[in-house]
Amino acid sequence: MNNETDNSPKYDERPWGSFTVLDEGEGFKVKRLEVLPKKRLSYQKHARRAEHWFIVQGEAKITLDGREITKRVGEAVDIAVGTAHRVENPGDELLVFIEVQRGDYLGEDDITRLEDDFGR
């Protein structure tokens, strides 16, 4: 059992949109993320978790270690621990994706921001 406390919120609004935690348990967390049109999350990496993103609405422009790819509804991408990554909504409709996190610690503070549009 992990003795670290995860005080992460179940729902949070961010400058780029919002997230909702749908489920979580030992070693995993499932979130629904909504990214507003023309917004993007920070270019970031995590030391203790891997992520799997499944696109359910809109189009995602994803950067992985400097390489850009586009994913559409029904497509997915895996992000390994330590991989620099970012998701951007290049379109005019809401981008919605499901994120499955796996790792020994899943707190919102396991983040190293490399670039951020919002000065965080």
Backbone as ProteinMPNN parsed JSONL, in Angstrom:
{"seq_chain_A": "MNNETDNSPKYDERPWGSFTVLDEGEGFKVKRLEVLPKKRLSYQKHARRAEHWFIVQGEAKITLDGREITKRVGEAVDIAVGTAHRVENPGDELLVFIEVQRGDYLGEDDITRLEDDFGR", "coords_chain_A": {"N_chain_A": [[0.847, -1.191, 0.0], [0.507, 2.218, -0.789], [1.838, 4.839, 1.025], [1.756, 7.556, 0.636], [-0.128, 10.561, 0.523], [-2.752, 11.435, -1.607], [-4.043, 14.3, -2.501], [-5.564, 15.177, -4.616], [-8.039, 16.856, -6.587], [-11.447, 15.775, -7.415], [-12.812, 16.914, -9.432], [-11.866, 19.551, -11.551], [-11.491, 22.834, -12.745], [-9.587, 24.23, -15.298], [-7.339, 26.568, -16.977], [-7.41, 25.73, -19.616], [-9.631, 24.112, -19.86], [-11.35, 21.42, -18.39], [-11.236, 18.713, -15.916], [-12.518, 15.532, -14.872], [-12.491, 13.084, -12.405], [-13.187, 9.793, -12.975], [-12.912, 7.199, -11.999], [-10.897, 5.426, -9.634], [-8.215, 3.545, -8.206], [-6.002, 1.244, -6.536], [-3.018, 1.952, -7.944], [-4.1, 2.96, -10.34], [-5.907, 5.484, -12.236], [-8.754, 7.007, -13.663], [-9.713, 9.46, -15.9], [-11.863, 12.028, -17.274], [-11.259, 14.343, -19.664], [-11.785, 17.639, -20.797], [-11.037, 19.764, -23.386], [-10.917, 23.043, -24.305], [-11.793, 24.744, -27.424], [-9.001, 25.653, -29.452], [-7.195, 25.675, -27.324], [-4.526, 24.428, -25.182], [-2.855, 21.996, -23.151], [-0.176, 22.146, -20.707], [3.191, 21.513, -21.828], [4.584, 18.675, -20.744], [5.902, 16.281, -18.322], [5.85, 13.155, -16.522], [7.094, 11.595, -13.599], [6.315, 9.271, -12.353], [4.151, 7.98, -13.473], [2.409, 6.403, -16.213], [0.428, 7.128, -19.126], [-2.666, 6.633, -20.907], [-4.464, 7.72, -23.59], [-7.692, 8.108, -24.89], [-9.562, 9.169, -27.533], [-12.706, 10.684, -27.552], [-14.343, 12.705, -28.501], [-14.072, 15.237, -30.926], [-10.883, 16.483, -32.161], [-7.482, 15.737, -31.597], [-4.366, 17.273, -31.268], [-1.336, 16.013, -30.663], [1.701, 16.143, -28.92], [4.604, 14.324, -28.602], [7.559, 13.919, -27.049], [8.583, 15.959, -28.733], [7.607, 15.254, -31.247], [4.888, 15.6, -33.43], [1.551, 14.356, -33.59], [-1.682, 13.49, -34.884], [-4.795, 12.67, -33.522], [-7.997, 11.187, -33.785], [-11.564, 10.781, -33.113], [-12.133, 7.703, -31.529], [-9.54, 6.845, -31.684], [-6.358, 6.188, -30.087], [-3.591, 6.872, -27.811], [-0.505, 5.981, -26.313], [1.417, 6.985, -23.533], [4.499, 6.852, -22.259], [6.113, 6.531, -19.017], [7.911, 9.398, -18.093], [7.98, 10.497, -20.647], [7.905, 13.417, -22.578], [5.026, 15.328, -23.106], [2.043, 16.682, -24.676], [-1.263, 17.832, -25.156], [-3.403, 19.286, -27.546], [-6.167, 21.243, -28.616], [-6.967, 21.755, -31.741], [-9.21, 22.423, -33.114], [-12.622, 23.718, -33.633], [-14.573, 22.687, -32.058], [-15.393, 21.189, -28.885], [-12.84, 19.238, -27.398], [-12.779, 15.997, -26.183], [-11.426, 13.572, -24.099], [-10.576, 10.352, -22.737], [-8.541, 9.55, -20.072], [-6.336, 7.18, -18.902], [-4.479, 6.561, -16.16], [-1.535, 4.957, -14.984], [0.456, 3.798, -12.339], [2.726, 4.094, -9.49], [2.209, 6.32, -8.024], [-0.197, 8.802, -8.295], [-0.77, 11.487, -8.057], [-1.671, 14.955, -8.646], [0.549, 16.524, -8.383], [2.726, 15.238, -9.469], [4.276, 16.292, -11.766], [6.202, 17.786, -14.251], [6.538, 20.746, -15.695], [7.379, 21.742, -18.882], [6.839, 23.647, -20.8], [4.384, 26.244, -20.742], [1.322, 27.726, -21.472], [0.016, 29.322, -19.688], [1.572, 30.363, -17.695], [2.251, 28.758, -15.508]], "CA_chain_A": [[0.0, 0.0, 0.0], [1.255, 3.462, -0.89], [1.568, 5.671, 2.193], [1.671, 8.969, 0.281], [-1.495, 11.058, 0.416], [-3.091, 12.102, -2.854], [-5.105, 15.27, -2.223], [-6.015, 15.703, -5.895], [-9.496, 17.032, -6.677], [-12.207, 14.87, -8.288], [-13.175, 17.758, -10.579], [-11.15, 20.815, -11.487], [-11.476, 23.658, -13.941], [-8.268, 24.748, -15.609], [-7.431, 27.592, -18.035], [-7.617, 25.06, -20.903], [-10.862, 23.317, -19.848], [-11.614, 20.8, -17.09], [-11.157, 17.258, -15.817], [-13.334, 14.836, -13.883], [-12.011, 11.737, -12.096], [-14.292, 8.852, -13.124], [-12.658, 6.02, -11.177], [-9.499, 5.278, -9.221], [-7.931, 2.441, -7.3], [-4.575, 1.005, -6.329], [-2.188, 1.956, -9.14], [-4.722, 3.489, -11.549], [-6.904, 6.557, -12.162], [-9.409, 7.246, -14.947], [-10.228, 10.838, -15.96], [-12.461, 12.592, -18.485], [-10.728, 15.691, -19.863], [-12.386, 18.473, -21.829], [-10.119, 20.829, -23.79], [-11.635, 24.061, -25.061], [-11.23, 25.024, -28.754], [-7.783, 26.476, -29.581], [-6.414, 25.656, -26.079], [-3.655, 23.271, -25.007], [-2.292, 21.777, -21.822], [1.261, 22.397, -20.675], [4.106, 20.471, -22.309], [4.931, 18.167, -19.421], [6.224, 14.857, -18.171], [5.586, 12.605, -15.192], [8.153, 10.687, -13.147], [5.832, 8.052, -11.703], [2.97, 7.401, -14.102], [2.194, 6.323, -17.656], [-0.94, 7.503, -19.452], [-3.28, 6.158, -22.139], [-5.52, 8.662, -23.951], [-8.64, 7.626, -25.897], [-10.323, 10.341, -27.99], [-14.131, 10.386, -27.694], [-15.0, 13.805, -29.222], [-13.155, 16.246, -31.447], [-9.591, 16.088, -32.717], [-6.376, 16.069, -30.697], [-2.989, 17.383, -31.761], [-0.547, 15.512, -29.538], [3.151, 16.214, -29.05], [5.318, 13.331, -27.791], [9.007, 14.127, -27.185], [8.863, 16.828, -29.87], [6.983, 14.769, -32.492], [3.447, 15.858, -33.421], [0.646, 13.415, -34.237], [-3.09, 13.851, -34.754], [-5.688, 11.556, -33.194], [-9.406, 11.525, -33.93], [-12.501, 9.949, -32.352], [-11.904, 6.271, -31.624], [-8.112, 6.55, -31.703], [-5.725, 6.277, -28.773], [-2.141, 7.017, -27.774], [0.11, 5.618, -25.044], [2.492, 7.882, -23.12], [5.321, 6.145, -21.274], [6.667, 7.309, -17.91], [9.048, 10.232, -18.462], [7.854, 11.046, -22.0], [7.361, 14.772, -22.658], [3.789, 15.242, -23.87], [1.085, 17.787, -24.644], [-2.426, 17.693, -26.035], [-3.937, 20.576, -27.986], [-7.399, 21.191, -29.386], [-6.804, 22.701, -32.846], [-10.494, 22.622, -33.783], [-13.614, 24.67, -33.146], [-15.473, 22.005, -31.131], [-14.781, 20.686, -27.664], [-12.102, 17.972, -27.433], [-13.003, 15.195, -24.984], [-10.729, 12.283, -24.126], [-10.483, 9.585, -21.504], [-7.149, 9.31, -19.712], [-6.099, 6.146, -17.895], [-3.142, 6.687, -15.577], [-1.05, 3.799, -14.246], [1.723, 4.067, -11.682], [2.718, 3.913, -8.031], [1.724, 7.561, -7.438], [-0.997, 9.426, -9.347], [-1.145, 12.829, -7.637], [-1.527, 16.045, -9.615], [1.854, 17.173, -8.211], [3.761, 14.525, -10.227], [4.296, 16.96, -13.064], [7.269, 18.728, -14.565], [6.098, 21.531, -16.843], [8.474, 22.187, -19.742], [6.304, 24.879, -21.396], [3.009, 26.422, -20.307], [0.715, 28.951, -22.002], [-0.666, 30.041, -18.635], [2.546, 30.836, -16.719], [2.309, 27.925, -14.288]], "C_chain_A": [[0.886, 1.245, 0.0], [0.872, 4.371, 0.274], [1.461, 7.162, 1.882], [0.208, 9.366, 0.118], [-1.675, 11.789, -0.904], [-4.287, 13.006, -2.583], [-5.654, 15.887, -3.502], [-7.533, 15.832, -5.923], [-10.137, 16.006, -7.603], [-12.658, 15.597, -9.541], [-12.402, 19.057, -10.44], [-11.272, 21.525, -12.817], [-10.086, 24.258, -14.087], [-8.401, 25.805, -16.704], [-7.74, 26.995, -19.417], [-8.94, 24.291, -20.991], [-11.107, 22.741, -18.467], [-11.311, 19.308, -17.117], [-12.058, 16.766, -14.703], [-12.731, 13.455, -13.661], [-13.219, 10.801, -12.108], [-14.148, 7.636, -12.213], [-11.194, 6.04, -10.766], [-9.384, 4.133, -8.23], [-6.43, 2.3, -7.168], [-3.84, 0.948, -7.665], [-2.845, 2.457, -10.41], [-5.691, 4.629, -11.232], [-7.447, 6.772, -13.57], [-10.046, 8.627, -14.911], [-10.896, 11.103, -17.303], [-11.948, 14.019, -18.572], [-11.456, 16.372, -21.007], [-11.423, 19.622, -22.111], [-10.883, 21.781, -24.705], [-10.987, 24.286, -26.429], [-10.04, 25.989, -28.671], [-6.956, 26.567, -28.295], [-5.537, 24.406, -26.052], [-3.172, 23.204, -23.568], [-0.807, 22.097, -21.865], [2.02, 21.21, -21.283], [4.78, 19.957, -21.054], [5.398, 16.727, -19.468], [5.977, 14.46, -16.726], [6.663, 11.581, -14.847], [7.611, 9.326, -12.718], [4.582, 7.457, -12.321], [3.061, 7.403, -15.623], [0.736, 6.681, -17.905], [-1.358, 6.89, -20.782], [-4.444, 7.1, -22.415], [-6.367, 8.066, -25.066], [-9.566, 8.787, -26.266], [-11.783, 9.942, -28.2], [-14.909, 11.501, -28.4], [-13.951, 14.786, -29.685], [-11.885, 15.632, -32.012], [-8.488, 16.57, -31.789], [-5.072, 16.168, -31.476], [-2.1, 17.079, -30.563], [0.938, 15.62, -29.867], [3.763, 15.216, -28.08], [6.805, 13.483, -28.052], [9.346, 14.893, -28.462], [8.232, 16.424, -31.186], [5.479, 14.972, -32.405], [2.681, 14.782, -34.182], [-0.781, 13.919, -34.022], [-3.89, 12.589, -34.475], [-7.121, 12.052, -33.256], [-10.259, 10.563, -33.107], [-12.243, 8.467, -32.615], [-10.445, 5.871, -31.648], [-7.514, 6.806, -30.326], [-4.219, 6.458, -28.925], [-1.659, 6.625, -26.377], [1.298, 6.53, -24.781], [3.263, 7.201, -21.992], [5.771, 7.089, -20.163], [7.866, 8.1, -18.418], [8.999, 10.834, -19.852], [7.262, 12.454, -21.931], [6.141, 14.729, -23.568], [2.913, 16.476, -23.681], [-0.075, 17.396, -25.54], [-2.98, 19.077, -26.3], [-5.22, 20.329, -28.763], [-7.295, 22.216, -30.518], [-8.138, 23.107, -33.481], [-11.382, 23.66, -33.127], [-14.639, 24.02, -32.22], [-14.682, 21.499, -29.929], [-14.052, 19.369, -27.94], [-12.358, 17.264, -26.109], [-12.213, 13.904, -25.133], [-10.708, 11.675, -22.736], [-9.016, 9.263, -21.279], [-7.106, 8.226, -18.643], [-4.651, 6.28, -17.447], [-2.805, 5.381, -14.859], [0.289, 4.157, -13.624], [1.607, 3.905, -10.185], [2.302, 5.175, -7.294], [1.042, 8.357, -8.545], [-1.454, 10.835, -8.981], [-0.896, 13.868, -8.717], [-0.171, 16.744, -9.487], [3.003, 16.397, -8.856], [3.762, 15.084, -11.649], [5.515, 17.872, -13.137], [6.834, 19.46, -15.824], [7.328, 22.045, -17.602], [8.127, 23.48, -20.456], [4.873, 25.007, -20.923], [2.481, 27.772, -20.8], [0.16, 29.853, -20.909], [0.255, 30.439, -17.475], [2.606, 30.046, -15.435], [3.667, 27.276, -14.161]], "O_chain_A": [[1.89, 1.305, 0.709], [-0.311, 4.639, 0.48], [1.114, 7.952, 2.76], [-0.599, 8.578, -0.374], [-0.87, 12.642, -1.277], [-5.414, 12.529, -2.45], [-6.16, 17.009, -3.475], [-8.236, 15.004, -5.343], [-9.471, 15.436, -8.468], [-12.865, 14.981, -10.586], [-12.292, 19.605, -9.343], [-11.171, 20.911, -13.879], [-9.491, 24.731, -13.119], [-9.468, 25.93, -17.305], [-8.274, 27.685, -20.286], [-9.332, 23.864, -22.077], [-11.08, 23.47, -17.476], [-11.149, 18.71, -18.181], [-12.326, 17.471, -13.73], [-12.485, 12.728, -14.623], [-14.163, 10.991, -11.342], [-15.141, 7.107, -11.715], [-10.352, 6.603, -11.466], [-10.331, 3.803, -7.516], [-5.675, 3.151, -7.64], [-4.019, 0.002, -8.432], [-2.229, 2.396, -11.473], [-6.22, 4.73, -10.125], [-6.7, 6.725, -14.548], [-10.824, 8.937, -14.008], [-10.556, 10.501, -18.322], [-12.172, 14.818, -17.663], [-11.712, 15.768, -22.049], [-11.039, 20.361, -21.205], [-11.421, 21.381, -25.737], [-9.789, 24.054, -26.596], [-10.061, 26.981, -27.942], [-6.101, 27.445, -28.181], [-5.769, 23.452, -26.795], [-3.093, 24.213, -22.867], [-0.243, 22.297, -22.941], [1.555, 20.07, -21.256], [5.472, 20.709, -20.367], [5.307, 16.049, -20.492], [5.905, 15.302, -15.831], [7.087, 10.8, -15.698], [8.345, 8.338, -12.716], [4.002, 6.526, -11.762], [3.69, 8.268, -16.233], [-0.099, 6.556, -17.01], [-0.533, 6.656, -21.665], [-5.32, 7.264, -21.566], [-5.838, 7.576, -26.064], [-10.269, 9.322, -25.409], [-12.076, 8.992, -28.926], [-16.029, 11.266, -28.855], [-13.042, 15.134, -28.932], [-11.819, 14.437, -32.301], [-8.553, 17.679, -31.257], [-4.719, 15.271, -32.24], [-2.113, 17.805, -29.569], [1.375, 15.238, -30.952], [3.481, 15.251, -26.882], [7.269, 13.208, -29.158], [10.275, 14.531, -29.185], [8.311, 17.176, -32.157], [4.854, 14.567, -31.425], [3.088, 14.349, -35.26], [-1.048, 14.681, -33.093], [-3.685, 11.56, -35.119], [-7.43, 13.17, -32.845], [-9.737, 9.642, -32.48], [-12.148, 8.031, -33.762], [-10.133, 4.68, -31.635], [-8.078, 7.535, -29.51], [-3.647, 6.237, -29.993], [-2.326, 6.906, -25.381], [2.087, 6.817, -25.682], [2.731, 7.001, -20.899], [5.804, 8.305, -20.35], [8.737, 7.55, -19.091], [9.885, 11.609, -20.215], [6.229, 12.659, -21.293], [6.196, 14.17, -24.663], [3.017, 17.201, -22.692], [0.103, 16.716, -26.551], [-3.025, 19.93, -25.413], [-5.347, 19.335, -29.477], [-7.508, 23.408, -30.294], [-8.185, 24.031, -34.294], [-10.976, 24.376, -32.212], [-15.486, 24.712, -31.655], [-13.455, 21.399, -29.969], [-14.576, 18.494, -28.629], [-12.179, 17.848, -25.04], [-12.307, 13.221, -26.153], [-10.806, 12.362, -21.719], [-8.331, 8.766, -22.173], [-7.76, 8.338, -17.606], [-3.722, 6.135, -18.242], [-3.66, 4.774, -14.212], [1.153, 4.74, -14.279], [0.531, 3.614, -9.662], [2.065, 5.137, -6.086], [1.624, 8.567, -9.61], [-2.431, 11.328, -9.544], [-0.038, 13.697, -9.583], [0.224, 17.483, -10.389], [4.147, 16.848, -8.799], [3.313, 14.436, -12.595], [5.812, 18.622, -12.208], [6.767, 18.865, -16.9], [8.2, 22.697, -17.027], [8.998, 24.317, -20.696], [4.201, 23.996, -20.718], [3.098, 28.814, -20.581], [-0.137, 31.02, -21.162], [-0.22, 30.808, -16.401], [2.966, 30.582, -14.387], [3.912, 26.54, -13.205]]}, "name": "protein", "num_of_chains": 1, "seq": "MNNETDNSPKYDERPWGSFTVLDEGEGFKVKRLEVLPKKRLSYQKHARRAEHWFIVQGEAKITLDGREITKRVGEAVDIAVGTAHRVENPGDELLVFIEVQRGDYLGEDDITRLEDDFGR"}
